[in-house]
Amino acid sequence: MKIKAYIVFLLTALLMTACSHIDEDERLIYVKPAPVERCVLIEDFTGQRCVNCPNAADEIHKLIEQYGEETIIAVSIHSGPLGFHTNARFYGLSTDIGDDYYNHWNLEYQPVGLIDRGSPADFTAWGTLIREELQKTAPVEIELAVALINDEISIHTTLKGVDGNSVGKLQLWILEDDITAFQMMPDGTRNDNYVHNHVLRAAVNGQWGEDVTVQEGYTVEQDHSIAISDEWNPEKLAVVAFVYNDNGVLQVTKTKLSQVPMVE
């Protein structure tokens, strides 16, 4: 028995010696990326002629207060039959791209919202749907590096694979806060000094974004830019980035231009 033990010991020593020439920094060990906080996208389809839409805006404000503006990313998409395009008398916030989104989702009333690109839902259900989304893991992490260069917004997007391989589309939008324009109110009156927030202004990389594949443990980087319209207030603009596929939104983030440097 002592001879057998000695042989086992000798073989173990030889195996350890055979592996000892590999330096520690040359051994490839996969480490799964750490989970990231899940954020939720609210696409609020709204209109200046919609008397109930201010109630949906109030609900968004409550949800942001509850979860934080870094967790709840709201986008007000002025569109549809109750939206309003600028005319000779009044300033309108509806856009052609907003109308295209409204028609694409076959929406039939306003206000109505999509929570992480789920089924259309009344604003009274948004809180429950958001709680459900926050229970999910985010398979992708998104980082934005934004700069204002003269009259152009420069956007560097870094996508990091966190859980599995994610195939979908990267969408970049420009939003604007603190826009004063008329709004029909729940009591039927018109408020000409209503302040609109999270207003969708433009899509940076196409109406439906660009194809992207992010593998777990790897990064994908992209650069984009967009000229600032004369109608926009640069100090109130923000960039929203999200990755989505047929199953919904995988992750979303937002960066305000007021938080980034201006380069001349």
Backbone as CSV, one residue per row, in Angstrom:
resi,resn,N_x,N_y,N_z,CA_x,CA_y,CA_z,C_x,C_y,C_z
1,MET,0.825,-1.205,0.000,0.000,0.000,0.000,0.854,1.247,0.000
2,LYS,2.013,1.198,0.720,2.903,2.369,0.753,3.485,2.622,-0.627
3,ILE,3.771,1.528,-1.370,4.328,1.688,-2.715,3.313,2.351,-3.639
4,LYS,2.036,1.910,-3.547,0.978,2.512,-4.388,0.815,3.994,-4.071
5,ALA,0.828,4.359,-2.798,0.681,5.751,-2.399,1.828,6.586,-2.936
6,TYR,3.037,5.991,-2.896,4.204,6.717,-3.373,4.099,6.953,-4.885
7,ILE,3.600,5.944,-5.613,3.445,6.089,-7.065,2.430,7.180,-7.405
8,VAL,1.308,7.196,-6.682,0.290,8.223,-6.903,0.867,9.598,-6.642
9,PHE,1.636,9.716,-5.568,2.261,10.994,-5.226,3.230,11.430,-6.321
10,LEU,4.010,10.472,-6.848,5.002,10.784,-7.871,4.324,11.247,-9.162
11,LEU,3.235,10.562,-9.559,2.521,10.946,-10.770,1.901,12.328,-10.638
12,THR,1.324,12.621,-9.480,0.735,13.947,-9.237,1.784,15.030,-9.348
13,ALA,2.973,14.788,-8.770,4.050,15.774,-8.829,4.489,16.016,-10.252
14,LEU,4.563,14.933,-11.057,4.979,15.075,-12.450,3.964,15.898,-13.243
15,LEU,2.681,15.660,-13.015,1.640,16.420,-13.716,1.696,17.895,-13.363
16,MET,1.900,18.199,-12.095,1.990,19.594,-11.662,3.208,20.259,-12.268
17,THR,4.310,19.512,-12.354,5.532,20.063,-12.943,5.348,20.312,-14.427
18,ALA,4.616,19.439,-15.107,4.405,19.581,-16.547,3.612,20.829,-16.877
19,CYS,2.755,21.285,-15.966,1.925,22.455,-16.206,2.564,23.741,-15.715
20,SER,3.648,23.642,-15.013,4.186,24.819,-14.331,4.793,25.838,-15.270
21,HIS,5.038,25.478,-16.568,5.658,26.429,-17.486,4.674,27.473,-17.997
22,ILE,3.363,27.323,-17.725,2.352,28.289,-18.171,2.235,29.396,-17.137
23,ASP,2.550,30.620,-17.540,2.455,31.752,-16.627,1.004,32.039,-16.287
24,GLU,0.796,32.636,-15.126,-0.565,32.943,-14.676,-1.289,33.849,-15.663
25,ASP,-0.549,34.851,-16.211,-1.216,35.814,-17.092,-1.471,35.257,-18.490
26,GLU,-1.009,34.012,-18.761,-1.230,33.392,-20.051,-2.381,32.392,-20.020
27,ARG,-2.934,32.147,-18.864,-4.052,31.218,-18.749,-5.356,31.957,-19.041
28,LEU,-6.137,31.459,-20.000,-7.381,32.110,-20.399,-8.523,31.567,-19.563
29,ILE,-9.055,32.416,-18.708,-10.160,32.035,-17.837,-11.326,32.963,-18.123
30,TYR,-12.463,32.417,-18.555,-13.634,33.236,-18.853,-14.319,33.655,-17.559
31,VAL,-14.571,34.941,-17.457,-15.280,35.481,-16.298,-16.566,36.120,-16.801
32,LYS,-17.696,35.641,-16.336,-18.988,36.166,-16.780,-19.144,37.612,-16.329
33,PRO,-19.551,38.513,-17.242,-19.723,39.918,-16.852,-20.741,40.071,-15.735
34,ALA,-20.519,41.079,-14.901,-21.432,41.333,-13.785,-22.764,41.858,-14.301
35,PRO,-23.874,41.512,-13.649,-25.185,42.029,-14.055,-25.225,43.554,-13.978
36,VAL,-26.048,44.159,-14.826,-26.228,45.604,-14.802,-27.681,45.916,-14.469
37,GLU,-27.903,47.119,-13.997,-29.256,47.524,-13.613,-30.163,47.586,-14.834
38,ARG,-31.343,47.041,-14.693,-32.326,47.066,-15.765,-32.999,48.432,-15.807
39,CYS,-33.089,49.019,-16.998,-33.838,50.260,-17.186,-35.029,49.968,-18.095
40,VAL,-36.029,50.838,-18.056,-37.283,50.577,-18.766,-37.617,51.748,-19.680
41,LEU,-38.027,51.437,-20.899,-38.424,52.442,-21.879,-39.943,52.571,-21.917
42,ILE,-40.428,53.806,-21.758,-41.858,54.111,-21.949,-41.993,54.921,-23.233
43,GLU,-42.703,54.386,-24.197,-43.035,55.145,-25.403,-44.466,55.636,-25.244
44,ASP,-44.594,56.907,-24.928,-45.890,57.529,-24.645,-46.405,58.196,-25.917
45,PHE,-47.417,57.590,-26.528,-48.010,58.165,-27.732,-49.057,59.190,-27.308
46,THR,-48.761,60.424,-27.606,-49.515,61.534,-27.052,-49.866,62.538,-28.141
47,GLY,-50.636,63.554,-27.781,-51.009,64.588,-28.753,-51.471,65.848,-28.043
48,GLN,-51.226,66.980,-28.677,-51.601,68.269,-28.069,-53.109,68.473,-28.039
49,ARG,-53.837,67.763,-28.876,-55.297,67.874,-28.873,-55.964,66.772,-28.053
50,CYS,-55.164,66.030,-27.319,-55.654,64.906,-26.508,-55.896,65.387,-25.079
51,VAL,-57.150,65.433,-24.644,-57.473,65.988,-23.333,-56.994,65.106,-22.178
52,ASN,-56.839,63.816,-22.408,-56.398,62.914,-21.342,-54.885,62.717,-21.300
53,CYS,-54.178,63.226,-22.288,-52.738,63.015,-22.348,-51.975,63.669,-21.191
54,PRO,-52.400,64.814,-20.667,-51.717,65.342,-19.482,-51.761,64.378,-18.291
55,ASN,-52.806,63.560,-18.205,-52.865,62.566,-17.116,-51.764,61.520,-17.282
56,ALA,-51.502,61.126,-18.517,-50.417,60.181,-18.778,-49.065,60.817,-18.454
57,ALA,-48.912,62.104,-18.782,-47.669,62.807,-18.453,-47.459,62.871,-16.946
58,ASP,-48.542,63.077,-16.199,-48.449,63.081,-14.736,-48.029,61.707,-14.205
59,GLU,-48.535,60.650,-14.823,-48.168,59.297,-14.412,-46.680,59.048,-14.660
60,ILE,-46.172,59.510,-15.787,-44.734,59.378,-16.070,-43.923,60.101,-15.005
61,HIS,-44.350,61.293,-14.635,-43.645,62.060,-13.602,-43.601,61.280,-12.286
62,LYS,-44.706,60.642,-11.911,-44.751,59.857,-10.674,-43.811,58.655,-10.753
63,LEU,-43.792,57.992,-11.895,-42.941,56.813,-12.058,-41.460,57.186,-12.006
64,ILE,-41.113,58.325,-12.591,-39.721,58.792,-12.535,-39.346,59.156,-11.106
65,GLU,-40.258,59.781,-10.387,-39.983,60.094,-8.979,-39.801,58.821,-8.161
66,GLN,-40.543,57.777,-8.498,-40.486,56.530,-7.735,-39.211,55.745,-8.017
67,TYR,-38.833,55.637,-9.287,-37.723,54.761,-9.657,-36.443,55.510,-10.056
68,GLY,-36.554,56.807,-10.353,-35.395,57.576,-10.768,-35.344,57.764,-12.270
69,GLU,-34.840,58.915,-12.717,-34.816,59.221,-14.145,-33.781,58.410,-14.907
70,GLU,-32.854,57.762,-14.202,-31.909,56.899,-14.889,-32.498,55.511,-15.147
71,THR,-33.552,55.168,-14.412,-34.191,53.851,-14.570,-35.386,53.919,-15.509
72,ILE,-36.174,54.980,-15.406,-37.347,55.153,-16.261,-37.000,56.147,-17.357
73,ILE,-36.941,55.657,-18.593,-36.625,56.503,-19.750,-37.913,56.689,-20.538
74,ALA,-38.474,57.889,-20.452,-39.744,58.176,-21.113,-39.506,58.956,-22.402
75,VAL,-40.300,58.615,-23.423,-40.249,59.317,-24.701,-41.677,59.666,-25.093
76,SER,-41.943,60.950,-25.240,-43.275,61.403,-25.646,-43.303,61.521,-27.168
77,ILE,-44.081,60.651,-27.793,-44.150,60.604,-29.250,-45.444,61.275,-29.692
78,HIS,-45.348,62.529,-30.076,-46.530,63.275,-30.540,-46.883,62.775,-31.934
79,SER,-48.150,62.351,-32.083,-48.493,61.616,-33.297,-49.985,61.381,-33.364
80,GLY,-50.383,60.699,-34.435,-51.755,60.221,-34.539,-52.788,61.308,-34.757
81,PRO,-54.069,60.942,-34.682,-55.160,61.887,-34.989,-55.266,63.042,-34.008
82,LEU,-54.749,62.872,-32.785,-54.815,63.946,-31.798,-53.509,64.724,-31.688
83,GLY,-52.539,64.340,-32.495,-51.303,65.104,-32.559,-51.520,66.382,-33.363
84,PHE,-50.538,67.263,-33.295,-50.691,68.548,-33.981,-49.380,68.948,-34.641
85,HIS,-49.448,69.231,-35.947,-48.306,69.744,-36.689,-48.387,71.271,-36.754
86,THR,-47.258,71.913,-36.741,-47.202,73.375,-36.743,-47.986,73.966,-37.908
87,ASN,-48.764,75.012,-37.601,-49.440,75.772,-38.659,-49.152,77.263,-38.460
88,ALA,-49.885,78.107,-39.122,-49.610,79.546,-39.062,-49.906,80.141,-37.691
89,ARG,-50.732,79.476,-36.892,-51.145,80.050,-35.597,-50.441,79.407,-34.414
90,PHE,-50.247,78.078,-34.463,-49.751,77.366,-33.281,-48.548,76.487,-33.634
91,TYR,-47.700,76.317,-32.615,-46.526,75.468,-32.759,-46.919,74.034,-32.428
92,GLY,-46.603,73.106,-33.335,-46.956,71.713,-33.133,-45.743,70.833,-32.898
93,LEU,-45.957,69.748,-32.165,-44.871,68.846,-31.785,-44.926,67.500,-32.499
94,SER,-45.948,67.283,-33.303,-46.025,66.035,-34.059,-44.958,66.006,-35.142
95,THR,-44.480,64.804,-35.433,-43.494,64.602,-36.488,-43.960,63.482,-37.404
96,ASP,-43.414,63.476,-38.604,-43.760,62.406,-39.537,-43.328,61.049,-39.001
97,ILE,-42.150,61.010,-38.364,-41.670,59.737,-37.831,-42.561,59.262,-36.683
98,GLY,-43.087,60.213,-35.887,-44.017,59.851,-34.826,-45.289,59.248,-35.379
99,ASP,-45.801,59.839,-36.470,-46.996,59.294,-37.117,-46.718,57.896,-37.674
100,ASP,-45.531,57.695,-38.210,-45.183,56.368,-38.738,-45.179,55.324,-37.621
101,TYR,-44.612,55.681,-36.465,-44.611,54.748,-35.330,-46.043,54.450,-34.885
102,TYR,-46.853,55.485,-34.791,-48.250,55.318,-34.354,-48.974,54.339,-35.282
103,ASN,-48.791,54.511,-36.569,-49.469,53.638,-37.540,-48.871,52.235,-37.544
104,HIS,-47.561,52.134,-37.342,-46.914,50.823,-37.343,-47.474,49.922,-36.249
105,TRP,-47.710,50.488,-35.080,-48.202,49.687,-33.951,-49.723,49.540,-33.972
106,ASN,-50.381,50.086,-35.009,-51.841,49.972,-35.156,-52.570,50.492,-33.918
107,LEU,-52.115,51.626,-33.425,-52.732,52.206,-32.235,-54.065,52.847,-32.595
108,GLU,-54.986,52.826,-31.643,-56.348,53.268,-31.928,-56.826,54.399,-31.034
109,TYR,-56.037,54.769,-30.030,-56.469,55.847,-29.148,-55.245,56.469,-28.488
110,GLN,-55.468,57.603,-27.815,-54.406,58.291,-27.079,-55.002,58.842,-25.786
111,PRO,-54.224,58.834,-24.703,-52.845,58.358,-24.604,-52.782,56.835,-24.540
112,VAL,-51.688,56.301,-25.059,-51.417,54.876,-24.994,-49.904,54.719,-25.015
113,GLY,-49.412,53.664,-24.375,-47.968,53.520,-24.290,-47.491,52.108,-24.526
114,LEU,-46.227,52.001,-24.899,-45.534,50.721,-24.998,-44.481,50.685,-23.906
115,ILE,-44.513,49.672,-23.073,-43.506,49.484,-22.029,-42.521,48.435,-22.522
116,ASP,-41.295,48.886,-22.820,-40.264,48.001,-23.379,-40.760,47.259,-24.616
117,ARG,-41.526,47.952,-25.421,-42.052,47.422,-26.681,-42.984,46.227,-26.484
118,GLY,-43.686,46.223,-25.335,-44.715,45.222,-25.131,-46.000,45.648,-25.821
119,SER,-47.105,45.006,-25.486,-48.392,45.343,-26.092,-48.833,46.736,-25.658
120,PRO,-49.563,47.462,-26.527,-50.068,48.787,-26.155,-50.891,48.711,-24.872
121,ALA,-50.677,49.708,-23.978,-51.348,49.674,-22.681,-51.759,51.073,-22.260
122,ASP,-52.888,51.149,-21.563,-53.353,52.405,-20.974,-52.394,52.835,-19.867
123,PHE,-52.283,54.137,-19.656,-51.302,54.636,-18.682,-51.582,54.151,-17.264
124,THR,-52.814,53.764,-16.978,-53.130,53.264,-15.640,-52.474,51.907,-15.362
125,ALA,-52.006,51.225,-16.414,-51.364,49.915,-16.247,-49.845,50.006,-16.308
126,TRP,-49.296,51.179,-16.564,-47.853,51.293,-16.765,-47.055,50.893,-15.523
127,GLY,-47.527,51.279,-14.360,-46.808,50.961,-13.128,-46.615,49.471,-12.934
128,THR,-47.673,48.689,-13.163,-47.591,47.234,-13.015,-46.642,46.637,-14.038
129,LEU,-46.737,47.101,-15.286,-45.883,46.578,-16.344,-44.409,46.913,-16.080
130,ILE,-44.148,48.077,-15.546,-42.766,48.464,-15.242,-42.197,47.586,-14.135
131,ARG,-42.984,47.311,-13.119,-42.503,46.428,-12.043,-42.133,45.061,-12.594
132,GLU,-42.910,44.569,-13.543,-42.606,43.279,-14.151,-41.307,43.339,-14.949
133,GLU,-41.097,44.425,-15.678,-39.883,44.555,-16.484,-38.641,44.664,-15.608
134,LEU,-38.775,45.315,-14.472,-37.623,45.505,-13.596,-37.168,44.196,-12.950
135,GLN,-37.992,43.171,-13.013,-37.604,41.859,-12.479,-36.712,41.093,-13.450
136,LYS,-36.649,41.552,-14.690,-35.857,40.854,-15.699,-34.399,41.307,-15.648
137,THR,-33.528,40.475,-16.194,-32.119,40.854,-16.290,-31.869,41.557,-17.632
138,ALA,-30.891,42.427,-17.640,-30.520,43.132,-18.868,-29.356,42.404,-19.525
139,PRO,-29.541,41.841,-20.713,-28.467,41.091,-21.360,-27.399,41.978,-22.001
140,VAL,-27.681,43.283,-22.065,-26.763,44.226,-22.708,-26.584,45.450,-21.815
141,GLU,-25.365,45.947,-21.758,-25.086,47.220,-21.095,-24.791,48.262,-22.169
142,ILE,-25.353,49.470,-22.002,-25.162,50.538,-22.984,-24.481,51.724,-22.305
143,GLU,-23.401,52.206,-22.931,-22.729,53.407,-22.458,-22.710,54.434,-23.580
144,LEU,-23.026,55.682,-23.242,-23.046,56.766,-24.222,-21.971,57.787,-23.881
145,ALA,-21.194,58.175,-24.882,-20.271,59.302,-24.766,-20.740,60.339,-25.775
146,VAL,-21.298,61.429,-25.276,-21.927,62.435,-26.131,-21.186,63.757,-26.008
147,ALA,-21.005,64.428,-27.134,-20.361,65.734,-27.128,-21.096,66.661,-28.086
148,LEU,-21.128,67.932,-27.749,-21.736,68.946,-28.604,-20.609,69.696,-29.295
149,ILE,-20.468,69.470,-30.582,-19.397,70.074,-31.370,-20.012,71.082,-32.324
150,ASN,-19.822,72.367,-31.991,-20.463,73.449,-32.739,-21.975,73.221,-32.765
151,ASP,-22.552,72.964,-33.914,-23.999,72.738,-34.022,-24.316,71.281,-34.341
152,GLU,-23.465,70.372,-33.853,-23.650,68.962,-34.147,-23.486,68.131,-32.878
153,ILE,-24.331,67.113,-32.742,-24.233,66.192,-31.612,-23.438,64.976,-32.060
154,SER,-22.337,64.707,-31.367,-21.518,63.533,-31.649,-21.819,62.469,-30.603
155,ILE,-22.082,61.234,-31.056,-22.509,60.153,-30.164,-21.624,58.936,-30.365
156,HIS,-20.980,58.502,-29.297,-20.203,57.253,-29.317,-20.914,56.254,-28.401
157,THR,-21.372,55.164,-28.969,-22.141,54.160,-28.232,-21.309,52.908,-28.039
158,THR,-21.240,52.434,-26.800,-20.551,51.188,-26.489,-21.561,50.191,-25.939
159,LEU,-21.663,49.051,-26.592,-22.557,47.982,-26.152,-21.711,46.845,-25.599
160,LYS,-22.070,46.371,-24.413,-21.337,45.283,-23.777,-22.272,44.102,-23.558
161,GLY,-21.855,42.927,-24.019,-22.655,41.732,-23.809,-22.528,41.247,-22.377
162,VAL,-23.663,41.076,-21.691,-23.668,40.706,-20.283,-24.171,39.280,-20.072
163,ASP,-25.200,38.894,-20.796,-25.823,37.585,-20.572,-26.246,36.997,-21.906
164,GLY,-25.488,36.034,-22.404,-25.811,35.419,-23.684,-25.463,36.328,-24.852
165,ASN,-25.837,35.910,-26.042,-25.609,36.694,-27.252,-26.892,37.408,-27.639
166,SER,-26.820,38.711,-27.822,-28.002,39.527,-28.107,-27.984,39.973,-29.559
167,VAL,-29.034,39.647,-30.286,-29.181,40.047,-31.678,-30.404,40.949,-31.774
168,GLY,-30.236,42.117,-32.350,-31.361,43.037,-32.462,-30.974,44.280,-33.224
169,LYS,-31.528,45.408,-32.787,-31.235,46.690,-33.423,-30.895,47.730,-32.361
170,LEU,-29.948,48.603,-32.710,-29.621,49.750,-31.877,-30.365,50.955,-32.420
171,GLN,-31.137,51.608,-31.559,-31.891,52.795,-31.942,-31.400,53.990,-31.139
172,LEU,-31.161,55.106,-31.840,-30.758,56.361,-31.200,-31.785,57.437,-31.518
173,TRP,-32.274,58.105,-30.466,-33.248,59.173,-30.622,-32.749,60.455,-29.958
174,ILE,-33.263,61.579,-30.449,-33.039,62.874,-29.817,-34.347,63.330,-29.180
175,LEU,-34.280,63.690,-27.883,-35.446,64.201,-27.155,-35.188,65.645,-26.725
176,GLU,-36.279,66.342,-26.423,-36.150,67.707,-25.883,-37.142,67.914,-24.739
177,ASP,-36.667,68.558,-23.681,-37.488,68.907,-22.525,-37.852,70.392,-22.546
178,ASP,-38.809,70.740,-21.682,-39.163,72.139,-21.404,-39.570,72.909,-22.658
179,ILE,-40.453,72.312,-23.450,-40.995,73.004,-24.625,-42.362,73.568,-24.259
180,THR,-42.521,74.862,-24.385,-43.812,75.499,-24.099,-44.637,75.550,-25.375
181,ALA,-45.778,74.879,-25.341,-46.685,74.849,-26.490,-48.077,74.491,-25.977
182,PHE,-49.086,74.776,-26.779,-50.456,74.566,-26.299,-50.727,73.087,-26.037
183,GLN,-51.659,72.839,-25.127,-52.100,71.481,-24.812,-53.545,71.535,-24.354
184,MET,-54.390,70.704,-24.933,-55.751,70.577,-24.440,-55.703,69.826,-23.108
185,MET,-56.514,70.296,-22.156,-56.452,69.780,-20.803,-57.660,68.897,-20.482
186,PRO,-57.586,68.118,-19.404,-58.699,67.228,-19.045,-60.036,67.927,-18.850
187,ASP,-60.006,69.209,-18.471,-61.279,69.926,-18.282,-61.791,70.553,-19.572
188,GLY,-61.111,70.284,-20.686,-61.561,70.779,-21.975,-60.997,72.131,-22.371
189,THR,-60.242,72.773,-21.487,-59.649,74.069,-21.809,-58.333,73.884,-22.555
190,ARG,-57.855,74.966,-23.163,-56.565,74.940,-23.853,-55.548,75.729,-23.035
191,ASN,-54.464,75.074,-22.705,-53.385,75.716,-21.953,-52.269,76.064,-22.935
192,ASP,-52.116,77.357,-23.226,-51.112,77.793,-24.188,-49.710,77.832,-23.591
193,ASN,-49.585,77.646,-22.291,-48.282,77.682,-21.622,-47.915,76.331,-21.010
194,TYR,-48.443,75.274,-21.571,-48.145,73.932,-21.076,-46.694,73.587,-21.403
195,VAL,-46.004,72.943,-20.456,-44.606,72.559,-20.656,-44.545,71.063,-20.996
196,HIS,-44.031,70.773,-22.177,-43.917,69.397,-22.661,-42.497,68.881,-22.431
197,ASN,-42.388,67.638,-21.979,-41.085,67.023,-21.726,-40.939,65.704,-22.488
198,HIS,-39.702,65.246,-22.625,-39.360,63.958,-23.260,-39.844,63.901,-24.710
199,VAL,-39.909,65.028,-25.388,-40.509,65.086,-26.728,-39.546,64.505,-27.767
200,LEU,-40.013,63.525,-28.514,-39.203,62.946,-29.585,-39.021,63.973,-30.690
201,ARG,-37.738,64.264,-31.002,-37.424,65.225,-32.045,-36.938,64.567,-33.331
202,ALA,-36.103,63.545,-33.206,-35.540,62.937,-34.411,-34.950,61.575,-34.084
203,ALA,-34.814,60.750,-35.125,-34.097,59.483,-35.046,-32.726,59.695,-35.682
204,VAL,-31.680,59.339,-34.967,-30.321,59.586,-35.435,-29.887,58.578,-36.485
205,ASN,-30.195,57.325,-36.278,-29.686,56.254,-37.142,-30.804,55.491,-37.856
206,GLY,-31.743,56.253,-38.388,-32.826,55.642,-39.145,-34.050,55.383,-38.294
207,GLN,-35.180,55.266,-38.939,-36.454,55.112,-38.244,-36.499,53.896,-37.343
208,TRP,-35.833,52.807,-37.754,-35.862,51.563,-36.969,-34.486,51.154,-36.483
209,GLY,-33.506,52.057,-36.558,-32.185,51.766,-36.046,-31.370,50.880,-36.966
210,GLU,-30.320,50.271,-36.411,-29.381,49.472,-37.195,-29.174,48.105,-36.557
211,ASP,-28.971,47.100,-37.388,-28.718,45.745,-36.899,-27.452,45.708,-36.048
212,VAL,-27.515,44.946,-34.968,-26.361,44.815,-34.083,-26.398,43.448,-33.416
213,THR,-25.214,42.866,-33.225,-25.071,41.614,-32.490,-24.023,41.815,-31.407
214,VAL,-24.390,41.525,-30.177,-23.491,41.719,-29.038,-23.302,40.379,-28.347
215,GLN,-22.067,39.885,-28.343,-21.770,38.609,-27.715,-21.383,38.807,-26.254
216,GLU,-21.770,37.859,-25.434,-21.454,37.919,-24.011,-19.946,38.055,-23.795
217,GLY,-19.563,39.051,-23.013,-18.158,39.264,-22.708,-17.422,40.137,-23.707
218,TYR,-18.105,40.584,-24.762,-17.475,41.403,-25.790,-18.189,42.751,-25.898
219,THR,-17.560,43.688,-26.597,-18.133,45.008,-26.787,-18.273,45.334,-28.265
220,VAL,-19.249,46.168,-28.565,-19.459,46.705,-29.909,-19.526,48.218,-29.782
221,GLU,-18.794,48.929,-30.611,-18.760,50.389,-30.538,-19.192,50.982,-31.874
222,GLN,-19.982,52.061,-31.794,-20.458,52.737,-32.995,-20.429,54.240,-32.784
223,ASP,-20.239,54.965,-33.879,-20.214,56.426,-33.842,-21.296,56.981,-34.763
224,HIS,-21.974,58.022,-34.266,-23.011,58.690,-35.051,-22.969,60.184,-34.760
225,SER,-23.624,60.945,-35.611,-23.744,62.383,-35.373,-25.022,62.892,-36.027
226,ILE,-25.491,64.025,-35.531,-26.693,64.645,-36.093,-26.601,66.149,-35.885
227,ALA,-27.008,66.887,-36.895,-27.008,68.342,-36.803,-28.180,68.802,-35.939
228,ILE,-27.976,69.867,-35.182,-29.018,70.410,-34.315,-29.911,71.341,-35.122
229,SER,-31.200,71.064,-35.090,-32.163,71.903,-35.798,-32.279,73.275,-35.143
230,ASP,-32.610,74.268,-35.957,-32.804,75.620,-35.430,-33.968,75.685,-34.449
231,GLU,-34.885,74.706,-34.529,-36.055,74.700,-33.644,-35.721,74.163,-32.260
232,TRP,-34.590,73.492,-32.104,-34.259,72.828,-30.841,-33.444,73.735,-29.933
233,ASN,-33.617,73.540,-28.636,-32.793,74.213,-27.634,-31.728,73.218,-27.170
234,PRO,-30.453,73.428,-27.562,-29.408,72.447,-27.237,-29.291,72.144,-25.750
235,GLU,-29.577,73.136,-24.897,-29.445,72.930,-23.453,-30.503,71.991,-22.900
236,LYS,-31.546,71.730,-23.678,-32.647,70.881,-23.214,-32.729,69.544,-23.951
237,LEU,-31.724,69.249,-24.763,-31.751,68.024,-25.549,-31.152,66.848,-24.778
238,ALA,-31.520,65.653,-25.198,-30.962,64.420,-24.632,-30.886,63.369,-25.727
239,VAL,-29.962,62.432,-25.552,-29.828,61.293,-26.463,-30.329,60.050,-25.732
240,VAL,-31.201,59.310,-26.377,-31.684,58.026,-25.852,-31.171,56.924,-26.763
241,ALA,-30.615,55.898,-26.158,-30.137,54.728,-26.909,-30.774,53.481,-26.333
242,PHE,-31.282,52.609,-27.213,-31.800,51.325,-26.730,-31.584,50.243,-27.770
243,VAL,-31.483,49.022,-27.270,-31.361,47.837,-28.116,-32.651,47.043,-27.981
244,TYR,-33.218,46.649,-29.118,-34.482,45.904,-29.082,-34.466,44.816,-30.144
245,ASN,-35.358,43.850,-29.957,-35.614,42.829,-30.980,-37.093,42.454,-30.911
246,ASP,-37.451,41.337,-31.515,-38.864,40.952,-31.551,-39.428,40.644,-30.162
247,ASN,-38.550,40.427,-29.188,-39.009,40.132,-27.823,-39.157,41.382,-26.962
248,GLY,-38.782,42.533,-27.497,-38.912,43.769,-26.744,-37.592,44.501,-26.614
249,VAL,-37.553,45.447,-25.672,-36.353,46.241,-25.425,-35.448,45.496,-24.451
250,LEU,-34.182,45.349,-24.827,-33.227,44.624,-23.992,-32.574,45.533,-22.960
251,GLN,-32.343,46.780,-23.323,-31.780,47.761,-22.402,-31.897,49.147,-23.033
252,VAL,-31.935,50.167,-22.185,-32.091,51.549,-22.640,-31.313,52.466,-21.710
253,THR,-30.815,53.564,-22.251,-30.134,54.568,-21.433,-30.355,55.943,-22.041
254,LYS,-29.988,56.975,-21.277,-30.236,58.353,-21.712,-29.136,59.258,-21.176
255,THR,-28.697,60.195,-22.013,-27.705,61.187,-21.604,-28.179,62.567,-22.027
256,LYS,-28.224,63.503,-21.089,-28.623,64.877,-21.385,-27.424,65.669,-21.903
257,LEU,-27.671,66.534,-22.894,-26.577,67.343,-23.419,-26.064,68.353,-22.393
258,SER,-26.908,68.701,-21.428,-26.478,69.645,-20.405,-25.396,69.044,-19.517
259,GLN,-25.213,67.720,-19.593,-24.224,67.028,-18.772,-22.929,66.736,-19.526
260,VAL,-22.836,67.145,-20.791,-21.670,66.805,-21.610,-20.932,68.071,-22.033
261,PRO,-19.648,67.938,-22.414,-18.874,69.116,-22.793,-19.251,69.656,-24.160
262,MET,-19.040,70.954,-24.346,-19.215,71.585,-25.641,-17.844,71.830,-26.250
263,VAL,-17.654,71.396,-27.480,-16.379,71.544,-28.170,-16.552,72.516,-29.325
264,GLU,-15.722,73.540,-29.354,-15.824,74.532,-30.452,-14.661,74.376,-31.419
